[in-house]
Amino acid sequence: MNAILPQPVLAMLGTTEIVIIALVVVVLFGARKIPELMKGVGSGIKEFKKAAKDDDGTPLKPS
């Protein structure tokens, strides 16, 4: 029996869809706000990685 495996959403997006999504983001937030949004996302990822490490700098192991 052939099981259909779910594909990641990003793998299903083509170039046209990505361009449309980018244009919608620009229209919703404006060109001036996008760098601020990306800076916030980057700092959030940095804080998440920092919190995922132990006090001595080693990554925490999942229990």
PyRosetta script that sets phi, psi and omega in degrees:
from pyrosetta import init, pose_from_sequence

init()
pose = pose_from_sequence("MNAILPQPVLAMLGTTEIVIIALVVVVLFGARKIPELMKGVGSGIKEFKKAAKDDDGTPLKPS")
pose.set_psi(1, 129.7)
pose.set_omega(1, 179.6)
pose.set_phi(2, -88.8)
pose.set_psi(2, 117.5)
pose.set_omega(2, 177.1)
pose.set_phi(3, -92.4)
pose.set_psi(3, 134.0)
pose.set_omega(3, 177.9)
pose.set_phi(4, -87.1)
pose.set_psi(4, 116.8)
pose.set_omega(4, 179.9)
pose.set_phi(5, -85.1)
pose.set_psi(5, 137.5)
pose.set_omega(5, 178.5)
pose.set_phi(6, -68.7)
pose.set_psi(6, 137.8)
pose.set_omega(6, 179.1)
pose.set_phi(7, -94.4)
pose.set_psi(7, 149.0)
pose.set_omega(7, 174.5)
pose.set_phi(8, -61.6)
pose.set_psi(8, 147.2)
pose.set_omega(8, -176.4)
pose.set_phi(9, -62.0)
pose.set_psi(9, -40.2)
pose.set_omega(9, -178.4)
pose.set_phi(10, -65.4)
pose.set_psi(10, -28.6)
pose.set_omega(10, 178.9)
pose.set_phi(11, -71.2)
pose.set_psi(11, -23.6)
pose.set_omega(11, -178.4)
pose.set_phi(12, -87.4)
pose.set_psi(12, -12.4)
pose.set_omega(12, -179.1)
pose.set_phi(13, -83.8)
pose.set_psi(13, 135.8)
pose.set_omega(13, 176.2)
pose.set_phi(14, -98.3)
pose.set_psi(14, -178.3)
pose.set_omega(14, -179.0)
pose.set_phi(15, -62.3)
pose.set_psi(15, -41.6)
pose.set_omega(15, -179.1)
pose.set_phi(16, -62.5)
pose.set_psi(16, -43.2)
pose.set_omega(16, 180.0)
pose.set_phi(17, -64.7)
pose.set_psi(17, -40.4)
pose.set_omega(17, 179.3)
pose.set_phi(18, -65.2)
pose.set_psi(18, -40.2)
pose.set_omega(18, 178.0)
pose.set_phi(19, -64.0)
pose.set_psi(19, -42.6)
pose.set_omega(19, 179.4)
pose.set_phi(20, -63.4)
pose.set_psi(20, -42.9)
pose.set_omega(20, 178.2)
pose.set_phi(21, -62.5)
pose.set_psi(21, -42.2)
pose.set_omega(21, 178.8)
pose.set_phi(22, -63.0)
pose.set_psi(22, -41.5)
pose.set_omega(22, 178.4)
pose.set_phi(23, -64.7)
pose.set_psi(23, -40.1)
pose.set_omega(23, 177.9)
pose.set_phi(24, -63.2)
pose.set_psi(24, -41.4)
pose.set_omega(24, 178.5)
pose.set_phi(25, -62.6)
pose.set_psi(25, -43.0)
pose.set_omega(25, 178.9)
pose.set_phi(26, -63.7)
pose.set_psi(26, -41.0)
pose.set_omega(26, -179.8)
pose.set_phi(27, -67.7)
pose.set_psi(27, -41.7)
pose.set_omega(27, -177.8)
pose.set_phi(28, -70.1)
pose.set_psi(28, -44.0)
pose.set_omega(28, -172.4)
pose.set_phi(29, -103.1)
pose.set_psi(29, -20.2)
pose.set_omega(29, -177.2)
pose.set_phi(30, 85.1)
pose.set_psi(30, 152.4)
pose.set_omega(30, -175.6)
pose.set_phi(31, -67.8)
pose.set_psi(31, -26.6)
pose.set_omega(31, -178.3)
pose.set_phi(32, -77.3)
pose.set_psi(32, -27.5)
pose.set_omega(32, -177.2)
pose.set_phi(33, -83.7)
pose.set_psi(33, -21.8)
pose.set_omega(33, -175.2)
pose.set_phi(34, -61.2)
pose.set_psi(34, -45.5)
pose.set_omega(34, 177.0)
pose.set_phi(35, -60.6)
pose.set_psi(35, -36.4)
pose.set_omega(35, 177.5)
pose.set_phi(36, -65.5)
pose.set_psi(36, -40.8)
pose.set_omega(36, 178.0)
pose.set_phi(37, -63.9)
pose.set_psi(37, -43.8)
pose.set_omega(37, -179.7)
pose.set_phi(38, -66.7)
pose.set_psi(38, -35.9)
pose.set_omega(38, 176.7)
pose.set_phi(39, -63.2)
pose.set_psi(39, -41.3)
pose.set_omega(39, 177.5)
pose.set_phi(40, -65.0)
pose.set_psi(40, -40.5)
pose.set_omega(40, 178.0)
pose.set_phi(41, -65.0)
pose.set_psi(41, -43.1)
pose.set_omega(41, 179.5)
pose.set_phi(42, -63.1)
pose.set_psi(42, -42.4)
pose.set_omega(42, 179.2)
pose.set_phi(43, -69.2)
pose.set_psi(43, -32.9)
pose.set_omega(43, 176.5)
pose.set_phi(44, -64.9)
pose.set_psi(44, -42.0)
pose.set_omega(44, 178.1)
pose.set_phi(45, -65.6)
pose.set_psi(45, -40.7)
pose.set_omega(45, 179.3)
pose.set_phi(46, -62.6)
pose.set_psi(46, -43.3)
pose.set_omega(46, 178.6)
pose.set_phi(47, -66.2)
pose.set_psi(47, -37.6)
pose.set_omega(47, 178.5)
pose.set_phi(48, -63.2)
pose.set_psi(48, -44.8)
pose.set_omega(48, 178.9)
pose.set_phi(49, -64.1)
pose.set_psi(49, -38.9)
pose.set_omega(49, 179.1)
pose.set_phi(50, -64.6)
pose.set_psi(50, -40.5)
pose.set_omega(50, -179.9)
pose.set_phi(51, -71.8)
pose.set_psi(51, -24.6)
pose.set_omega(51, -178.7)
pose.set_phi(52, -79.0)
pose.set_psi(52, -8.8)
pose.set_omega(52, 179.6)
pose.set_phi(53, -95.9)
pose.set_psi(53, 152.6)
pose.set_omega(53, 177.4)
pose.set_phi(54, -76.2)
pose.set_psi(54, 174.7)
pose.set_omega(54, -179.9)
pose.set_phi(55, -61.8)
pose.set_psi(55, -33.7)
pose.set_omega(55, -179.1)
pose.set_phi(56, -88.7)
pose.set_psi(56, 6.5)
pose.set_omega(56, 174.8)
pose.set_phi(57, 94.0)
pose.set_psi(57, -1.6)
pose.set_omega(57, 178.5)
pose.set_phi(58, -88.8)
pose.set_psi(58, 142.1)
pose.set_omega(58, 179.0)
pose.set_phi(59, -64.0)
pose.set_psi(59, 146.0)
pose.set_omega(59, 177.2)
pose.set_phi(60, -72.6)
pose.set_psi(60, 144.0)
pose.set_omega(60, 177.6)
pose.set_phi(61, -95.6)
pose.set_psi(61, 133.4)
pose.set_omega(61, 178.7)
pose.set_phi(62, -64.3)
pose.set_psi(62, 142.0)
pose.set_omega(62, -179.5)
pose.set_phi(63, -90.7)
pose.dump_pdb("model.pdb")
